[in-house]
């Protein structure tokens, strides 16, 4: 592990210490590592079209909006290669919260999120994207009965 030393003014240090306590970090170093990971991940997510990711897309919508539920379902089916799973929650008599777990090429995942966000009646849409390295491929099961090969997606540190 590499040690980094930095100087910050007293007021910023006090605010940072309060953040450390508020979020339950064991120490300043853990908090700094977390902040650095987020900054590096945000930069990775914005970089290049060749990155792959896993993501959570959450959004609220009014299920009384004309044909909206059907359009959302159709969009998910049209992008079945990206959509791993969805969870649907009824918030009240009109609003639903839906979360879709996605995986695939980062540009395709972002484009799908934009399709959902752009639907009239969808509000509070948020995409949490984590870039991954495509790991090794292998199959499971005893010899002769191996299932289809699959690729592991390894989150970057």
Order of alpha helices (4+ residues) and beta strands (2+ residues): alpha-alpha-beta-alpha-beta-beta-alpha-beta-beta
